[in-house]
């Protein structure tokens, strides 16, 4: 459900994003989790930096910091 919430937030803000669904690829998902040091999904990365999960994305949006990260 957090992945869907993140998608809805991004769509609601008209932000472009790339969705990578690894549901059917558990080994690749584990590799990505280990690479970024994040154990849950979604794993949200903006401009090559780990944001975190949905709650982190929502916090950035509410504080206005998401705008600063996505300008460009």
VOPAGU-239858 format. One record per atom (N, C-alpha, C): x, y, z; residue in one letter; atom name; residue number from 1; chain. Coordinates in Angstrom, 3 decimals, always signed. Layout:
% residues N
+----------+----------+----------+---------+-------+-----+--------+
!       px !       py !       pz ! residuo ! atomo ! num ! cadena !
+----------+----------+----------+---------+-------+-----+--------+
!        X !        Y !        Z !       A !    CA ! NUM !      A !
...
+----------+----------+----------+---------+-------+-----+--------+
***
This chain:
% residues 72
+----------+----------+----------+---------+-------+-----+--------+
!       px !       py !       pz ! residuo ! atomo ! num ! cadena !
+----------+----------+----------+---------+-------+-----+--------+
!   +0.806 !   -1.220 !   +0.000 !       X !     N !   1 !      A !
!   +0.000 !   +0.000 !   +0.000 !       X !    CA !   1 !      A !
!   +0.845 !   +1.280 !   +0.000 !       X !     C !   1 !      A !
!   +2.052 !   +1.227 !   +0.572 !       X !     N !   2 !      A !
!   +2.881 !   +2.432 !   +0.604 !       X !    CA !   2 !      A !
!   +3.405 !   +2.791 !   -0.781 !       X !     C !   2 !      A !
!   +3.632 !   +1.793 !   -1.601 !       X !     N !   3 !      A !
!   +4.048 !   +2.076 !   -2.978 !       X !    CA !   3 !      A !
!   +2.940 !   +2.815 !   -3.721 !       X !     C !   3 !      A !
!   +1.705 !   +2.366 !   -3.547 !       X !     N !   4 !      A !
!   +0.573 !   +3.025 !   -4.203 !       X !    CA !   4 !      A !
!   +0.398 !   +4.451 !   -3.684 !       X !     C !   4 !      A !
!   +0.615 !   +4.651 !   -2.404 !       X !     N !   5 !      A !
!   +0.514 !   +6.000 !   -1.839 !       X !    CA !   5 !      A !
!   +1.579 !   +6.914 !   -2.434 !       X !     C !   5 !      A !
!   +2.791 !   +6.382 !   -2.595 !       X !     N !   6 !      A !
!   +3.874 !   +7.174 !   -3.188 !       X !    CA !   6 !      A !
!   +3.539 !   +7.537 !   -4.630 !       X !     C !   6 !      A !
!   +3.029 !   +6.583 !   -5.384 !       X !     N !   7 !      A !
!   +2.645 !   +6.828 !   -6.771 !       X !    CA !   7 !      A !
!   +1.558 !   +7.903 !   -6.832 !       X !     C !   7 !      A !
!   +0.570 !   +7.791 !   -5.964 !       X !     N !   8 !      A !
!   -0.517 !   +8.780 !   -5.944 !       X !    CA !   8 !      A !
!   +0.018 !  +10.168 !   -5.593 !       X !     C !   8 !      A !
!   +0.935 !  +10.256 !   -4.649 !       X !     N !   9 !      A !
!   +1.513 !  +11.545 !   -4.276 !       X !    CA !   9 !      A !
!   +2.257 !  +12.155 !   -5.459 !       X !     C !   9 !      A !
!   +3.094 !  +11.349 !   -6.103 !       X !     N !  10 !      A !
!   +3.879 !  +11.839 !   -7.243 !       X !    CA !  10 !      A !
!   +2.964 !  +12.239 !   -8.398 !       X !     C !  10 !      A !
!   +1.960 !  +11.435 !   -8.673 !       X !     N !  11 !      A !
!   +1.010 !  +11.776 !   -9.741 !       X !    CA !  11 !      A !
!   +0.245 !  +13.045 !   -9.403 !       X !     C !  11 !      A !
!   -0.154 !  +13.181 !   -8.151 !       X !     N !  12 !      A !
!   -0.890 !  +14.350 !   -7.725 !       X !    CA !  12 !      A !
!   -0.091 !  +15.637 !   -7.836 !       X !     C !  12 !      A !
!   +1.225 !  +15.504 !   -7.768 !       X !     N !  13 !      A !
!   +2.116 !  +16.663 !   -7.895 !       X !    CA !  13 !      A !
!   +2.620 !  +16.814 !   -9.324 !       X !     C !  13 !      A !
!   +2.159 !  +15.955 !  -10.235 !       X !     N !  14 !      A !
!   +2.574 !  +15.976 !  -11.641 !       X !    CA !  14 !      A !
!   +4.082 !  +15.863 !  -11.797 !       X !     C !  14 !      A !
!   +4.685 !  +15.009 !  -10.970 !       X !     N !  15 !      A !
!   +6.126 !  +14.790 !  -11.053 !       X !    CA !  15 !      A !
!   +6.406 !  +13.567 !  -11.911 !       X !     C !  15 !      A !
!   +7.432 !  +13.658 !  -12.716 !       X !     N !  16 !      A !
!   +7.848 !  +12.520 !  -13.525 !       X !    CA !  16 !      A !
!   +8.670 !  +11.583 !  -12.655 !       X !     C !  16 !      A !
!   +8.503 !  +10.295 !  -12.876 !       X !     N !  17 !      A !
!   +9.259 !   +9.303 !  -12.114 !       X !    CA !  17 !      A !
!   +9.374 !   +8.030 !  -12.935 !       X !     C !  17 !      A !
!  +10.304 !   +7.202 !  -12.523 !       X !     N !  18 !      A !
!  +10.462 !   +5.896 !  -13.151 !       X !    CA !  18 !      A !
!  +10.071 !   +4.851 !  -12.123 !       X !     C !  18 !      A !
!   +9.110 !   +4.039 !  -12.452 !       X !     N !  19 !      A !
!   +8.645 !   +2.975 !  -11.576 !       X !    CA !  19 !      A !
!   +9.359 !   +1.689 !  -11.951 !       X !     C !  19 !      A !
!   +9.993 !   +1.069 !  -10.972 !       X !     N !  20 !      A !
!  +10.653 !   -0.212 !  -11.187 !       X !    CA !  20 !      A !
!   +9.970 !   -1.216 !  -10.267 !       X !     C !  20 !      A !
!   +9.183 !   -2.102 !  -10.854 !       X !     N !  21 !      A !
!   +8.436 !   -3.094 !  -10.081 !       X !    CA !  21 !      A !
!   +9.217 !   -4.401 !  -10.069 !       X !     C !  21 !      A !
!   +9.727 !   -4.745 !   -8.906 !       X !     N !  22 !      A !
!  +10.519 !   -5.967 !   -8.766 !       X !    CA !  22 !      A !
!   +9.762 !   -7.043 !   -7.995 !       X !     C !  22 !      A !
!   +8.444 !   -6.950 !   -7.988 !       X !     N !  23 !      A !
!   +7.615 !   -7.893 !   -7.246 !       X !    CA !  23 !      A !
!   +7.928 !   -9.331 !   -7.619 !       X !     C !  23 !      A !
!   +8.107 !   -9.592 !   -8.880 !       X !     N !  24 !      A !
!   +8.363 !  -10.960 !   -9.346 !       X !    CA !  24 !      A !
!   +9.846 !  -11.289 !   -9.444 !       X !     C !  24 !      A !
!  +10.698 !  -10.435 !   -8.884 !       X !     N !  25 !      A !
!  +12.145 !  -10.620 !   -8.946 !       X !    CA !  25 !      A !
!  +12.757 !  -10.404 !   -7.558 !       X !     C !  25 !      A !
!  +12.497 !  -11.329 !   -6.631 !       X !     N !  26 !      A !
!  +12.937 !  -11.135 !   -5.245 !       X !    CA !  26 !      A !
!  +14.450 !  -11.001 !   -5.070 !       X !     C !  26 !      A !
!  +15.224 !  -11.696 !   -5.890 !       X !     N !  27 !      A !
!  +16.684 !  -11.583 !   -5.765 !       X !    CA !  27 !      A !
!  +17.149 !  -10.176 !   -6.139 !       X !     C !  27 !      A !
!  +16.587 !   -9.638 !   -7.219 !       X !     N !  28 !      A !
!  +16.946 !   -8.281 !   -7.633 !       X !    CA !  28 !      A !
!  +16.483 !   -7.266 !   -6.590 !       X !     C !  28 !      A !
!  +15.303 !   -7.508 !   -6.014 !       X !     N !  29 !      A !
!  +14.802 !   -6.622 !   -4.969 !       X !    CA !  29 !      A !
!  +15.757 !   -6.617 !   -3.775 !       X !     C !  29 !      A !
!  +16.223 !   -7.790 !   -3.385 !       X !     N !  30 !      A !
!  +17.188 !   -7.881 !   -2.283 !       X !    CA !  30 !      A !
!  +18.479 !   -7.145 !   -2.615 !       X !     C !  30 !      A !
!  +18.926 !   -7.263 !   -3.864 !       X !     N !  31 !      A !
!  +20.136 !   -6.550 !   -4.284 !       X !    CA !  31 !      A !
!  +19.961 !   -5.037 !   -4.163 !       X !     C !  31 !      A !
!  +18.822 !   -4.527 !   -4.605 !       X !     N !  32 !      A !
!  +18.546 !   -3.090 !   -4.531 !       X !    CA !  32 !      A !
!  +18.467 !   -2.644 !   -3.077 !       X !     C !  32 !      A !
!  +17.792 !   -3.421 !   -2.251 !       X !     N !  33 !      A !
!  +17.681 !   -3.082 !   -0.824 !       X !    CA !  33 !      A !
!  +19.074 !   -3.013 !   -0.192 !       X !     C !  33 !      A !
!  +19.903 !   -3.982 !   -0.500 !       X !     N !  34 !      A !
!  +21.265 !   -3.992 !   +0.048 !       X !    CA !  34 !      A !
!  +22.106 !   -2.843 !   -0.496 !       X !     C !  34 !      A !
!  +21.960 !   -2.557 !   -1.780 !       X !     N !  35 !      A !
!  +22.720 !   -1.471 !   -2.407 !       X !    CA !  35 !      A !
!  +22.437 !   -0.142 !   -1.725 !       X !     C !  35 !      A !
!  +21.174 !   +0.121 !   -1.425 !       X !     N !  36 !      A !
!  +20.781 !   +1.403 !   -0.853 !       X !    CA !  36 !      A !
!  +20.689 !   +1.369 !   +0.666 !       X !     C !  36 !      A !
!  +20.808 !   +0.190 !   +1.261 !       X !     N !  37 !      A !
!  +20.727 !   +0.093 !   +2.709 !       X !    CA !  37 !      A !
!  +19.333 !   +0.383 !   +3.233 !       X !     C !  37 !      A !
!  +18.332 !   +0.020 !   +2.459 !       X !     N !  38 !      A !
!  +16.937 !   +0.270 !   +2.829 !       X !    CA !  38 !      A !
!  +16.208 !   -1.060 !   +2.783 !       X !     C !  38 !      A !
!  +15.484 !   -1.402 !   +3.814 !       X !     N !  39 !      A !
!  +14.918 !   -2.745 !   +3.920 !       X !    CA !  39 !      A !
!  +13.449 !   -2.873 !   +3.549 !       X !     C !  39 !      A !
!  +12.764 !   -1.760 !   +3.297 !       X !     N !  40 !      A !
!  +11.345 !   -1.828 !   +2.968 !       X !    CA !  40 !      A !
!  +11.104 !   -1.232 !   +1.585 !       X !     C !  40 !      A !
!   +9.883 !   -1.404 !   +1.094 !       X !     N !  41 !      A !
!   +9.496 !   -0.797 !   -0.178 !       X !    CA !  41 !      A !
!   +8.338 !   +0.142 !   +0.071 !       X !     C !  41 !      A !
!   +8.225 !   +1.188 !   -0.683 !       X !     N !  42 !      A !
!   +9.069 !   +1.545 !   -1.812 !       X !    CA !  42 !      A !
!  +10.411 !   +2.103 !   -1.366 !       X !     C !  42 !      A !
!  +11.349 !   +2.048 !   -2.270 !       X !     N !  43 !      A !
!  +12.650 !   +2.696 !   -2.093 !       X !    CA !  43 !      A !
!  +12.631 !   +3.888 !   -3.045 !       X !     C !  43 !      A !
!  +12.600 !   +5.074 !   -2.485 !       X !     N !  44 !      A !
!  +12.452 !   +6.280 !   -3.301 !       X !    CA !  44 !      A !
!  +13.792 !   +6.989 !   -3.404 !       X !     C !  44 !      A !
!  +14.225 !   +7.155 !   -4.642 !       X !     N !  45 !      A !
!  +15.506 !   +7.780 !   -4.944 !       X !    CA !  45 !      A !
!  +15.227 !   +8.978 !   -5.851 !       X !     C !  45 !      A !
!  +15.743 !  +10.131 !   -5.463 !       X !     N !  46 !      A !
!  +15.579 !  +11.334 !   -6.277 !       X !    CA !  46 !      A !
!  +16.961 !  +11.892 !   -6.582 !       X !     C !  46 !      A !
!  +17.230 !  +12.053 !   -7.869 !       X !     N !  47 !      A !
!  +18.514 !  +12.592 !   -8.326 !       X !    CA !  47 !      A !
!  +19.697 !  +11.838 !   -7.731 !       X !     C !  47 !      A !
!  +19.577 !  +10.517 !   -7.699 !       X !     N !  48 !      A !
!  +20.674 !   +9.674 !   -7.236 !       X !    CA !  48 !      A !
!  +20.855 !   +9.626 !   -5.731 !       X !     C !  48 !      A !
!  +19.908 !  +10.181 !   -4.970 !       X !     N !  49 !      A !
!  +20.013 !  +10.170 !   -3.509 !       X !    CA !  49 !      A !
!  +18.804 !   +9.465 !   -2.919 !       X !     C !  49 !      A !
!  +19.067 !   +8.635 !   -1.928 !       X !     N !  50 !      A !
!  +17.995 !   +7.923 !   -1.249 !       X !    CA !  50 !      A !
!  +17.163 !   +8.899 !   -0.430 !       X !     C !  50 !      A !
!  +15.870 !   +8.928 !   -0.705 !       X !     N !  51 !      A !
!  +14.929 !   +9.720 !   +0.075 !       X !    CA !  51 !      A !
!  +14.417 !   +8.878 !   +1.229 !       X !     C !  51 !      A !
!  +14.153 !   +7.612 !   +0.952 !       X !     N !  52 !      A !
!  +13.612 !   +6.688 !   +1.944 !       X !    CA !  52 !      A !
!  +12.368 !   +6.036 !   +1.391 !       X !     C !  52 !      A !
!  +11.336 !   +5.941 !   +2.221 !       X !     N !  53 !      A !
!  +10.081 !   +5.338 !   +1.812 !       X !    CA !  53 !      A !
!   +8.998 !   +6.377 !   +1.656 !       X !     C !  53 !      A !
!   +7.758 !   +5.900 !   +1.630 !       X !     N !  54 !      A !
!   +6.629 !   +6.797 !   +1.414 !       X !    CA !  54 !      A !
!   +6.532 !   +7.869 !   +2.496 !       X !     C !  54 !      A !
!   +6.678 !   +7.482 !   +3.737 !       X !     N !  55 !      A !
!   +6.548 !   +8.452 !   +4.831 !       X !    CA !  55 !      A !
!   +7.572 !   +9.565 !   +4.696 !       X !     C !  55 !      A !
!   +8.782 !   +9.210 !   +4.288 !       X !     N !  56 !      A !
!   +9.831 !  +10.210 !   +4.077 !       X !    CA !  56 !      A !
!   +9.473 !  +11.136 !   +2.919 !       X !     C !  56 !      A !
!   +8.932 !  +10.558 !   +1.846 !       X !     N !  57 !      A !
!   +8.502 !  +11.348 !   +0.692 !       X !    CA !  57 !      A !
!   +7.397 !  +12.316 !   +1.101 !       X !     C !  57 !      A !
!   +6.432 !  +11.829 !   +1.860 !       X !     N !  58 !      A !
!   +5.320 !  +12.669 !   +2.308 !       X !    CA !  58 !      A !
!   +5.819 !  +13.805 !   +3.198 !       X !     C !  58 !      A !
!   +6.753 !  +13.509 !   +4.082 !       X !     N !  59 !      A !
!   +7.324 !  +14.534 !   +4.951 !       X !    CA !  59 !      A !
!   +8.022 !  +15.609 !   +4.130 !       X !     C !  59 !      A !
!   +8.778 !  +15.198 !   +3.119 !       X !     N !  60 !      A !
!   +9.437 !  +16.164 !   +2.231 !       X !    CA !  60 !      A !
!   +8.416 !  +17.031 !   +1.506 !       X !     C !  60 !      A !
!   +7.330 !  +16.415 !   +1.063 !       X !     N !  61 !      A !
!   +6.297 !  +17.162 !   +0.357 !       X !    CA !  61 !      A !
!   +5.640 !  +18.175 !   +1.291 !       X !     C !  61 !      A !
!   +5.296 !  +17.754 !   +2.482 !       X !     N !  62 !      A !
!   +4.615 !  +18.638 !   +3.434 !       X !    CA !  62 !      A !
!   +5.495 !  +19.801 !   +3.878 !       X !     C !  62 !      A !
!   +6.807 !  +19.584 !   +3.916 !       X !     N !  63 !      A !
!   +7.723 !  +20.643 !   +4.354 !       X !    CA !  63 !      A !
!   +8.142 !  +21.576 !   +3.221 !       X !     C !  63 !      A !
!   +7.793 !  +21.207 !   +1.972 !       X !     N !  64 !      A !
!   +8.196 !  +22.006 !   +0.824 !       X !    CA !  64 !      A !
!   +9.556 !  +21.613 !   +0.269 !       X !     C !  64 !      A !
!  +10.221 !  +20.693 !   +0.924 !       X !     N !  65 !      A !
!  +11.563 !  +20.270 !   +0.474 !       X !    CA !  65 !      A !
!  +11.499 !  +19.437 !   -0.802 !       X !     C !  65 !      A !
!  +10.399 !  +18.761 !   -1.052 !       X !     N !  66 !      A !
!  +10.281 !  +17.964 !   -2.272 !       X !    CA !  66 !      A !
!  +10.407 !  +18.845 !   -3.505 !       X !     C !  66 !      A !
!   +9.824 !  +20.037 !   -3.446 !       X !     N !  67 !      A !
!   +9.936 !  +20.978 !   -4.568 !       X !    CA !  67 !      A !
!  +11.397 !  +21.283 !   -4.877 !       X !     C !  67 !      A !
!  +12.203 !  +21.467 !   -3.852 !       X !     N !  68 !      A !
!  +13.620 !  +21.802 !   -4.041 !       X !    CA !  68 !      A !
!  +14.377 !  +20.643 !   -4.683 !       X !     C !  68 !      A !
!  +13.999 !  +19.422 !   -4.325 !       X !     N !  69 !      A !
!  +14.686 !  +18.234 !   -4.868 !       X !    CA !  69 !      A !
!  +14.315 !  +17.941 !   -6.299 !       X !     C !  69 !      A !
!  +13.107 !  +18.326 !   -6.700 !       X !     N !  70 !      A !
!  +12.610 !  +17.935 !   -8.017 !       X !    CA !  70 !      A !
!  +12.651 !  +19.049 !   -9.047 !       X !     C !  70 !      A !
!  +13.132 !  +20.206 !   -8.679 !       X !     N !  71 !      A !
!  +13.253 !  +21.310 !   -9.636 !       X !    CA !  71 !      A !
!  +14.411 !  +20.997 !  -10.567 !       X !     C !  71 !      A !
!  +14.199 !  +21.193 !  -11.831 !       X !     N !  72 !      A !
!  +15.312 !  +21.011 !  -12.743 !       X !    CA !  72 !      A !
!  +14.972 !  +20.271 !  -13.981 !       X !     C !  72 !      A !
+----------+----------+----------+---------+-------+-----+--------+
***
